[in-house]
Amino acid sequence: MFETIGSTFFDALRQAAERHLERDHSCIEALDAAARSASPAATVAAQEALAALDPAIMNLLLTETHKLLREHPGQILGSWKPAGASH
């Protein structure tokens, strides 16, 4: 379950990063990899990429990610398969 929710979180974070960072920014690549893979290495790489950002930018991305997830709770609930889709 947590791997899938992590994927949802990193995908939303990647979407926020795409809006505020340059297209080929290494942080976007790291977030995309973390969204596609539940591996600890991908998660660590994404965390390191976020930590390397200016704190104001990182906070902006996290705020927007929270908003994306809050406005679309179905993304999180759908991750709780098989129960998510039926409850």
C-alpha distances in whole Angstrom, upper triangle without the diagonal:
4,5,5,6,9,10,11,12,14,16,17,18,20,21,23,24,26,28,29,30,32,30,30,29,27,25,24,23,21,19,19,18,15,14,14,13,11,14,15,18,17,15,19,21,19,20,23,24,24,26,28,29,31,30,31,29,26,26,27,24,22,24,23,20,19,22,20,17,19,21,18,15,15,13,10,11,10,7,6,8,10,11,11,14,16,16
4,5,5,6,8,10,10,12,14,15,16,18,20,21,22,24,26,27,27,29,28,28,27,25,22,21,21,19,16,17,16,13,12,13,12,9,12,12,16,14,12,15,18,16,16,20,21,20,22,25,25,28,26,28,26,23,23,24,21,19,21,21,17,17,20,18,15,18,20,18,16,16,13,10,12,12,9,9,11,14,14,13,16,19,18
4,6,5,6,9,10,10,12,14,15,16,18,20,21,22,25,26,25,27,26,26,24,22,20,19,18,16,14,14,13,10,9,10,8,5,9,10,13,12,10,14,16,14,15,19,19,19,21,24,24,27,26,28,26,22,23,24,21,19,22,21,17,18,21,19,16,19,21,19,17,16,14,12,13,13,9,10,12,14,16,15,17,20,20
4,5,5,6,9,10,11,13,14,15,17,19,20,21,23,25,25,27,25,25,24,23,20,19,19,17,14,14,13,11,9,10,9,8,11,13,16,14,13,16,18,16,17,21,21,20,23,25,25,28,27,28,26,23,23,24,20,19,21,20,16,17,19,17,14,17,18,16,14,13,10,9,10,9,6,8,9,12,13,12,14,17,17
4,5,5,6,9,10,11,12,14,15,17,18,20,22,23,24,26,25,25,24,23,20,18,19,17,14,14,14,11,9,11,12,10,13,14,17,15,13,16,18,15,16,20,20,18,21,24,24,26,25,25,23,20,20,21,18,16,18,17,13,13,16,14,11,14,16,13,11,11,9,6,9,9,6,8,11,13,14,12,14,17,17
4,5,5,6,8,10,10,12,14,15,16,18,20,21,21,24,23,23,21,19,16,16,16,13,11,12,12,8,7,10,9,7,10,11,13,11,9,12,14,11,12,16,16,15,18,20,20,23,22,23,21,18,18,19,16,14,17,16,12,13,16,14,12,15,17,15,14,14,11,9,12,13,9,12,14,17,18,15,18,21,20
4,5,5,6,9,10,10,12,14,15,16,19,20,20,22,20,21,20,18,15,14,14,12,9,9,9,7,4,7,7,7,11,12,14,11,10,14,14,12,14,17,16,16,19,21,21,24,23,24,21,19,20,20,16,15,17,16,13,14,16,14,12,16,17,15,14,14,10,10,13,12,9,12,14,16,18,15,17,21,21
4,6,5,6,9,10,11,13,14,15,17,19,20,22,21,21,20,19,17,15,16,14,11,11,12,10,7,9,11,11,14,16,17,14,13,16,17,14,15,19,18,17,20,22,21,24,23,23,20,18,18,18,15,14,15,14,10,11,13,10,8,12,13,11,10,10,7,7,10,10,8,11,13,16,17,14,15,19,19
4,5,5,6,9,10,11,12,14,16,17,18,20,20,20,19,18,15,13,15,13,10,11,12,9,8,11,12,12,14,15,16,13,11,14,15,11,12,16,15,13,16,19,18,20,19,20,17,15,15,15,12,10,12,11,8,9,11,9,8,11,13,12,11,12,9,8,12,13,11,13,16,19,19,16,18,21,21
4,5,5,6,9,10,10,12,14,15,15,18,17,17,15,14,11,10,11,9,6,7,9,6,5,9,10,10,13,13,14,10,9,12,12,8,10,13,12,11,14,16,16,19,18,19,16,13,15,15,11,10,13,12,9,11,13,11,11,14,16,14,15,15,12,12,15,15,13,16,18,21,22,19,21,24,24
4,5,5,6,9,10,11,13,15,15,17,15,16,15,15,12,10,11,11,7,7,9,8,5,8,11,12,15,16,16,13,12,15,14,11,14,16,15,14,17,19,18,20,20,20,17,15,16,16,12,12,14,12,9,12,13,10,10,14,14,13,14,14,10,11,15,14,13,16,18,20,21,18,19,23,23
4,5,5,6,9,10,11,13,14,17,16,17,16,16,13,11,13,13,9,10,13,11,9,12,14,15,18,18,19,16,14,17,16,13,14,17,15,14,17,19,17,19,19,18,15,14,14,13,9,9,11,8,5,8,9,7,7,11,11,10,12,13,10,11,14,14,13,17,19,22,22,19,20,23,23
4,5,5,6,9,10,11,12,14,14,15,14,13,10,9,11,11,7,9,12,10,9,13,14,15,17,17,17,14,12,14,14,10,11,14,12,10,13,15,13,16,15,15,12,10,11,10,7,7,9,8,5,9,10,9,9,13,14,13,15,16,13,14,17,17,16,19,22,24,25,22,23,26,26
4,5,5,6,9,10,10,12,11,12,11,11,8,6,8,9,5,6,10,9,8,11,13,15,17,17,17,13,13,15,13,10,12,14,12,11,14,15,14,16,17,17,13,12,14,12,9,10,13,10,8,12,13,11,12,16,16,15,17,18,15,16,19,19,17,21,23,25,26,23,24,28,28
4,5,5,7,9,10,12,11,13,13,14,11,9,11,12,9,9,13,13,11,13,16,18,20,21,21,17,16,19,17,14,16,18,15,14,17,18,16,18,18,17,14,13,14,12,9,11,12,9,8,11,12,9,11,14,14,13,16,17,14,15,19,18,18,21,23,26,26,23,23,27,27
4,5,5,7,9,12,12,14,13,14,11,9,13,13,10,12,15,14,13,16,19,20,22,22,22,18,17,19,17,14,15,17,14,12,15,16,14,15,15,14,10,10,11,9,6,8,9,6,6,10,10,8,11,14,14,14,16,18,15,17,20,20,20,23,25,28,28,25,26,29,28
4,5,5,6,9,9,11,9,10,8,6,10,11,9,10,13,13,13,16,18,19,21,21,20,16,16,17,15,12,13,14,11,10,13,13,11,13,13,13,9,9,11,9,6,9,11,9,9,13,13,12,14,17,17,18,20,21,18,19,23,23,22,25,27,30,31,27,28,32,31
4,6,6,7,7,9,9,11,9,7,10,12,10,10,14,15,14,16,19,21,22,23,22,18,18,20,17,14,16,17,14,13,17,16,14,16,17,16,12,13,15,12,10,13,14,11,11,15,15,13,16,19,18,18,21,22,19,21,24,23,23,26,28,31,31,28,28,32,32
4,6,8,9,12,11,14,12,10,14,15,13,14,17,18,17,19,22,24,25,26,25,21,21,22,20,17,18,19,16,15,18,18,15,16,17,15,11,13,14,11,9,12,13,10,11,14,14,12,16,18,17,18,21,22,19,21,25,24,24,28,30,32,33,29,29,33,33
4,7,9,12,10,13,11,10,14,15,14,15,18,18,18,21,23,25,26,26,24,21,21,21,19,16,17,18,14,13,16,15,12,12,13,12,8,10,12,9,8,12,12,10,12,15,15,14,17,19,19,20,23,24,22,23,27,27,26,30,32,34,35,31,32,35,35
4,6,8,6,9,8,8,11,13,12,14,16,17,17,20,22,24,24,24,23,19,19,20,17,14,16,16,12,12,14,13,10,11,13,13,9,10,13,11,10,13,15,13,14,17,18,17,20,22,22,23,25,26,24,25,28,28,27,31,33,35,36,33,34,37,37
4,6,5,9,10,9,11,14,14,14,17,19,19,21,23,25,25,26,24,21,21,21,18,16,18,18,14,14,17,15,12,14,17,16,12,14,17,15,13,17,18,17,17,21,21,20,23,25,25,25,28,29,26,27,31,30,29,33,35,37,38,35,36,39,39
4,6,9,10,8,9,13,13,12,15,17,17,18,21,24,24,25,23,20,20,21,18,16,19,18,15,15,18,17,15,17,19,19,15,16,19,17,15,18,20,17,18,21,22,20,22,25,25,24,27,28,24,26,30,29,28,31,33,35,37,33,34,37,38
4,6,9,7,8,11,12,12,14,16,17,18,20,22,22,23,21,18,19,20,16,15,18,17,13,15,17,15,14,17,20,20,16,17,20,19,16,19,22,20,19,23,24,22,24,27,27,27,29,29,26,28,31,30,29,32,33,36,37,34,35,39,39
4,5,6,7,9,10,11,13,15,16,17,19,21,21,21,19,16,17,17,14,12,14,13,10,11,14,12,11,13,16,16,13,13,17,16,14,17,19,18,17,21,22,21,23,26,26,26,28,29,25,26,30,29,28,31,33,36,37,34,35,38,38
4,5,5,6,9,10,11,12,14,16,16,19,18,18,15,13,14,14,10,9,12,11,7,10,12,10,10,14,16,17,14,14,17,17,15,17,20,19,18,21,23,22,23,26,27,26,28,29,25,26,29,29,27,30,31,34,36,33,34,38,38
4,5,5,6,8,10,11,12,14,15,17,17,16,14,12,12,12,9,7,9,9,5,7,10,9,8,12,14,15,12,10,14,14,11,13,16,15,14,18,20,18,19,23,24,23,25,26,22,23,26,26,24,27,29,32,33,30,32,35,35
4,5,5,6,9,10,10,12,14,16,17,17,16,12,13,14,11,9,12,12,9,9,13,12,11,15,16,17,13,12,15,14,11,13,16,15,13,17,18,17,18,21,22,21,23,23,20,21,25,24,22,26,27,30,31,28,29,33,33
4,6,5,6,9,10,11,12,15,15,16,13,10,12,13,10,8,12,12,9,11,14,14,14,17,19,20,16,15,18,18,15,17,20,18,16,20,21,19,20,24,24,23,25,25,21,22,26,24,22,26,27,30,31,29,30,33,34
4,5,5,6,9,10,10,12,12,12,10,7,8,9,6,5,9,9,7,9,12,12,13,16,17,19,16,14,17,17,14,15,19,18,16,19,21,19,19,23,24,23,24,24,21,21,24,24,21,24,26,29,30,28,29,33,33
4,5,5,6,9,10,11,12,13,12,8,8,10,8,5,9,10,8,9,12,13,13,16,17,18,15,13,15,15,12,12,16,15,12,15,17,15,16,19,20,19,20,21,17,17,21,20,18,21,23,26,27,24,26,29,29
4,5,5,6,9,11,12,14,13,9,10,13,11,9,12,14,11,12,16,16,16,19,20,21,18,16,18,18,14,15,18,16,14,17,19,16,16,20,21,19,20,20,17,17,21,19,17,21,22,25,26,24,25,28,29
4,5,5,6,9,9,11,10,6,8,11,9,8,12,13,12,13,16,17,17,21,22,23,20,18,21,21,17,18,21,19,17,20,22,19,19,23,24,22,22,22,18,19,22,21,18,21,22,25,27,24,26,29,30
4,5,5,7,7,9,8,5,5,9,8,6,9,12,11,12,15,16,17,20,20,22,19,16,19,19,16,15,19,18,15,17,20,17,17,20,22,20,20,20,17,16,19,19,16,19,20,23,24,22,24,27,27
4,6,7,10,12,12,8,9,12,12,9,12,15,14,14,17,19,19,22,22,23,20,17,19,19,15,15,18,17,13,16,18,15,14,18,19,17,17,17,13,13,17,15,13,16,17,20,22,19,21,24,25
4,7,9,12,12,9,10,14,13,12,15,17,16,17,20,21,21,25,25,26,23,21,23,23,19,19,22,20,17,19,21,18,17,21,22,19,20,19,15,16,18,16,14,17,17,20,22,20,21,25,26
4,5,9,9,7,8,12,11,11,14,16,16,17,20,21,22,25,26,27,24,22,24,24,20,20,23,22,19,21,23,21,19,23,24,22,21,21,17,17,19,18,15,17,18,20,22,21,22,26,26
4,6,9,7,7,11,12,12,13,16,17,17,19,21,23,26,25,27,25,22,23,24,21,20,23,22,19,20,23,21,19,22,24,22,21,20,17,16,18,17,13,15,16,19,21,19,22,25,25
4,5,5,7,9,10,11,13,14,16,17,19,20,22,26,25,28,25,22,24,26,22,21,25,24,21,23,25,24,22,25,27,25,24,24,20,19,22,21,17,19,20,22,24,23,25,28,29
4,5,5,6,9,10,11,12,14,15,16,18,20,24,23,26,24,21,23,25,21,20,24,24,21,22,25,24,22,25,28,26,25,25,22,20,23,23,19,20,22,24,26,25,27,30,30
4,5,5,6,9,10,10,12,14,15,16,19,22,23,25,23,20,23,24,21,21,24,24,21,23,26,25,24,27,29,28,27,27,24,23,26,25,21,23,25,27,29,28,30,33,33
4,5,5,6,9,10,10,12,14,15,17,21,21,23,21,18,21,22,18,18,22,21,18,21,23,22,21,24,26,24,24,25,21,20,23,22,19,22,23,25,27,26,27,31,31
4,5,5,6,9,10,11,12,14,16,19,19,21,19,16,18,20,16,15,19,19,16,18,21,20,19,22,24,23,22,23,19,18,21,21,18,20,22,25,26,24,26,29,29
4,5,5,6,9,10,10,12,15,18,18,21,19,16,18,20,17,16,20,21,18,20,23,22,21,24,27,26,25,26,23,22,25,25,22,23,25,28,29,28,30,33,33
4,5,5,6,9,10,11,13,16,17,20,18,15,18,19,16,16,20,20,18,20,23,22,22,25,27,26,26,27,23,23,26,26,23,25,27,30,31,29,31,34,34
4,5,5,6,9,10,11,15,15,17,15,12,15,16,13,13,17,17,14,17,19,18,18,21,23,22,23,24,20,20,23,23,20,23,25,28,29,27,29,32,32
4,5,5,6,9,10,13,13,16,14,11,13,15,13,12,16,17,14,16,19,19,18,21,24,23,23,25,21,20,24,24,22,24,26,29,30,27,30,33,32
4,5,5,6,9,12,13,16,14,11,14,16,14,14,18,19,17,19,22,22,22,25,27,27,27,28,25,24,28,28,25,27,30,32,33,31,33,37,36
4,5,5,7,11,12,14,12,10,13,15,12,13,17,17,16,18,21,20,21,24,25,25,26,27,24,24,27,27,25,28,30,33,33,31,33,36,36
4,5,5,9,9,11,9,6,10,11,9,10,13,14,13,15,18,18,18,21,23,23,24,25,22,22,25,26,24,26,29,32,32,30,32,35,34
4,5,8,8,11,10,7,10,13,12,12,15,16,16,17,20,21,21,23,25,26,26,28,25,24,28,29,26,29,31,34,35,32,34,38,36
4,7,8,11,10,9,12,14,13,14,17,18,18,20,22,23,23,26,28,28,29,31,28,27,31,31,29,32,34,37,37,35,37,40,39
4,6,8,6,6,9,11,10,12,14,15,15,18,20,20,21,24,25,26,27,29,26,26,30,31,29,31,34,37,37,34,36,39,38
4,5,5,6,9,10,11,12,14,16,17,18,20,21,23,24,26,27,28,31,28,28,32,33,31,34,36,39,39,36,38,41,40
4,5,5,6,8,10,10,12,14,15,16,18,20,21,22,24,26,27,29,27,26,30,31,30,32,35,38,38,35,37,40,38
4,5,5,6,9,10,10,12,14,15,17,18,20,21,22,24,26,29,26,26,30,31,30,32,35,38,38,35,36,39,38
4,5,5,6,9,10,11,12,14,15,16,18,20,21,23,24,27,24,24,28,29,28,31,33,36,36,33,34,37,36
4,5,5,6,9,10,10,12,14,15,17,18,20,21,22,25,22,22,26,27,25,28,31,33,33,30,32,35,34
4,5,5,6,9,10,10,12,14,15,16,18,20,21,24,22,21,25,26,25,27,30,33,33,30,31,34,33
4,6,5,6,9,10,11,12,14,15,16,18,20,23,21,21,24,26,25,27,30,33,33,29,31,34,32
4,5,5,6,9,10,10,12,14,15,16,18,20,18,18,22,23,22,25,27,30,30,27,28,31,30
4,5,5,6,9,10,11,12,14,15,16,19,17,16,20,21,20,22,25,28,28,25,26,29,28
4,5,5,6,9,10,10,12,14,16,19,17,17,20,22,21,23,27,29,28,25,27,29,28
4,5,5,6,9,10,10,12,14,17,15,16,19,20,20,23,26,28,28,24,25,28,27
4,5,5,6,8,10,11,12,15,12,13,16,17,17,19,22,25,24,21,22,25,24
4,6,5,6,9,10,11,14,12,12,15,17,16,18,22,24,23,20,22,24,23
4,5,5,6,9,10,13,12,13,16,17,18,20,23,25,24,21,22,24,23
4,6,5,6,9,11,10,11,14,15,15,18,21,23,22,19,19,22,21
4,6,5,6,9,7,7,10,12,12,15,17,20,19,15,17,20,18
4,6,6,9,9,9,11,14,14,16,19,21,20,16,18,20,18
4,6,9,10,11,12,14,16,18,20,22,21,17,17,20,18
4,5,6,8,9,10,12,14,17,19,18,14,14,17,16
4,5,5,6,8,10,12,14,16,15,11,12,14,13
4,5,5,6,8,10,12,13,12,9,9,11,11
4,6,5,7,9,11,14,13,10,10,14,13
4,5,5,7,10,13,12,8,10,13,12
4,5,6,8,10,9,5,7,10,9
4,5,6,8,8,5,6,9,10
4,6,8,9,6,8,12,12
4,6,6,4,8,10,10
3,5,5,7,9,10
4,6,7,8,9
4,6,5,6
4,6,6
4,6
4
